[in-house]
Amino acid sequence: MRVAVVALGKIGLPLAVQFADAGHEVIGVDVNPRQVALINQALEPFPGEALLQDKLSELVPAGRLRATTDYAEAIPGADAVVIVVPLFVDDATWEPDFAWMDAATRSLAEHLTPGTLVSYETTLPVGTLRTRFVPMIEEISGLKESEGFFAAFSPERVLTGRVFEDLRKYPKLVGALSEAGSARARDFYESALTFDERPDLRRPNGVWDLGSPEASELAKLAETTYRDVNIALANEFALFAQDHGIDVYRVIEASNSQPYSHIHRPGIAVGGHCIPVYPRLYLSTDPDATTVRTARTLNASVPAFLVQRAASLLGSLSGLRAVVLGASYRTGVKETAFSGVFPVVEALREQGAEVAVHDTYYDDDEIAGFGWAPYRVGDPADLVIVQTNHPEYAQLSASDVPGVKLLVDGRNITTAEYWAGTPRLVLGDGSASTHEQADRA
C-alpha cells in the first residue's frame, strides 16, 4: 500500500516508520522543513525514541520512507492517509483549539483522490470526526464519505520513548462511519501492525473494531481521563495523610493488595501531552462531568499547594534560593509538555523566591532557554523541590545542597537518611515530624 502520514512528530514519525517497516511505501508530510530534511537524511530529529534511528537508517536509504513539506506530493494516490497533527487546548477556557488540525484537514482534502482511507489518530472530542472533519473533507474534495473516501478514527495509544513496544502491546482501536470504512481500517492496520500475545485480555490482541468513530473517540478519552481521576483520588488521600501522620504509600500498597483496588501513585504534577489535556477534551462535550472537572482542578492545584506549604514551614520564601529538580514531565523523556515545572516555578516566584532549575536531560543553555536560572549540584540553596522522579535524585543528599533548610519531595523518590537533619516534606508521607523539624530549622 501507499501510505501518507501527516505530521512527523514524536508519534507520527514512529508510526510512519512502523508502516514502512511492515512493507508499505510511506511518505510523510510535515510543515517543518528541518524535520523533513533530517528524516530524508535518515537522521532522527529528536532523541529518546527506542529503535527509531536504527529503523530510519534502514528504511530511508532503501526508499521505503521519505518526507516532504508538500501535501500535493504526499496525498494523491495514497491508499491510506494517517493524521497525527497536534490538537491544543486553551489554558483559560479549556476548549480545544482545532487550528492546526483544521489546516491539515483542508490541505489533505484539497489533494485527496478517490478510494483513500483517511484515519485520524490524534485524540479528539467525541463526535469530532463525524461532525467536523468529514464534512470539511467532503466540501473541499467533492468526494462523499463511504463512496469516494473512507473515514475512521483510530487513536494512538503509545508513550514516547517506547512507541514500537506499545504498538505491539495494546489493541489497535478503530471506529468508522460505515461497514466498508471499518473493513478498510481493519485491513490497513492488520497489514501494518503485529501484536504481542495478551492472555490477560478476554479477546485476542489485535485490531478491535468498536463500531463507530464516537465509541473509538470515547475509548481514548476514557482511558486517559480515568488516569487523571485516579491520580486525583491518590492526591486527595496523600494530602489527607500528610496532615494526619500517615504514610499514604503504605496505605496504597495495602489497598491494592485487594484485586479490586487500583489506586495510582500521588504526585506533585500530572504532565505530558495526554493526561492533563484529554480530560479537558472530554469536558468540551460533557461539561456536566463534575467528577472529571474536580479531578483535573485538584491535580492542577498540587504544585501551588506544596509551594504554599513550604512557605508556611519556612515562614516566608521571599528572597530565598529555591531549586526545582526536574524539568521533564516524567523520567526517561526529554520533554516538558505540561510539565509541573512551570506551575512550580510560577508559584515560587509569586512567593518571592529566587528560582533555579536542574534536569539531568537538559544542559545549562537549554534550561536558560526556558527563562530559568540553571542550577548545578553543589551550589547553595534554601529550598529544594523534587518535581521529576529522575533516579539520580534518589542519590542526592543534604550535603549536595549547602545551606538547605527544607526538602519538598513531590515524587517520594529521595532517601530519608541522606537528608537526616534537614526537614523533609514528602507528598503523602505524614509520618515524619516535618513541622517540628522546620521549627527547629
Number of C-alpha atoms within 10 A of each C-alpha: 16 20 25 30 27 29 24 26 17 18 22 24 25 26 23 27 25 21 25 25 19 14 14 18 19 27 24 30 27 22 15 13 13 12 22 21 16 14 23 18 14 21 18 20 17 13 12 16 18 15 14 23 18 12 18 25 15 14 19 20 13 10 13 20 25 26 28 22 19 13 21 14 15 25 27 19 18 22 19 24 26 23 25 25 25 19 19 18 18 11 10 6 9 15 16 20 14 16 12 13 19 16 12 20 21 18 18 23 24 17 16 28 18 18 18 25 25 29 25 25 22 22 26 23 22 23 17 16 22 19 10 12 19 21 14 17 24 16 14 16 20 15 18 15 22 18 13 16 23 27 29 28 30 28 24 21 21 16 18 19 20 15 22 20 15 17 22 17 18 18 22 21 26 28 26 30 20 18 14 15 24 25 14 22 27 22 12 19 17 14 14 18 19 17 18 15 13 14 9 8 9 7 10 14 19 22 21 16 20 17 16 19 28 21 19 26 27 17 17 23 25 15 14 19 24 15 18 25 22 18 24 27 19 22 25 18 19 26 21 16 20 21 12 13 15 19 19 24 20 12 15 19 15 11 14 14 10 9 7 8 12 13 17 19 19 27 25 28 27 25 22 19 19 19 21 24 26 25 26 25 24 25 20 18 14 13 12 10 13 11 10 21 16 13 23 22 13 18 24 19 14 25 26 18 16 23 22 17 14 22 17 13 21 19 11 14 23 14 13 18 19 26 31 24 24 25 27 27 24 21 16 16 16 19 19 17 17 19 22 26 26 16 18 24 24 16 18 26 16 13 17 16 22 19 23 21 26 23 24 16 16 17 14 15 12 13 19 15 11 12 11 17 17 21 22 16 14 11 11 17 22 20 23 24 27 26 30 28 22 21 13 11 18 15 11 15 18 19 13 17 19 14 15 21 21 26 24 23 26 24 20 22 17 23 15 16 10 15 18 11 14 21 25 24 26 27 24 31 24 21 16 17 12 21 16 11 16 19 11 10 14
